[in-house]
Each structure stands twice: as structure tokens, then as C-alpha cells.
Amino acid sequence: MATRKMTFTLPESLATRLAKRIPSRNRSRYVSDAIAARLNDRERQLAKSCEAANANADVARIERDMDALPDTMTPARRRG
């Protein structure tokens, strides 16, 4: 797997906790796993929100109204 080196700034207290609990040779993997888990959680939350919105009758009505609009847009007028 390709890797990419990045630099982050952490609050001192968090950096100290990380340094005390995770050996230096394991920190990149630990941080990578933590970020992946957090991003996965956010993606699951987004999917749940989309499912809830798609099940909402008001949202369905708005989508039907939007679908009825023409696909073309008039270019904005330039102010001069």
C-alpha cells in the first residue's frame, strides 16, 4: 500500500498521552487506524442521514418539484 507522510499538530496533553501509551514504532499505525475508524463512523452517519432523508415524504416532494424544473439555466447577466 502506498503511504504519504503528513504533519499534524496535537494539543500537548493529547501528544503526551499518545507518547506514554503507544510505542514510537507503533504510532503511525495507531493514528492511521484511529483516523480510519473515525472516517468510517462519519460515513455511516452520513449514509443513515441520507436514508432518513430519502424516506421523508417532504423530501420526496421537493425532489419531484426539482425534477420538474428545466435542465438548462440562463447565464447570469454581467454587471458593468
Secondary structure as GFF3:
##gff-version 3
##sequence-region A 1 80
A	DSSP	alpha_helix	12	21	.	.	.	ID=ss1
A	DSSP	three_ten_helix	24	26	.	.	.	ID=ss2
A	DSSP	alpha_helix	27	54	.	.	.	ID=ss3
A	DSSP	alpha_helix	57	67	.	.	.	ID=ss4
###
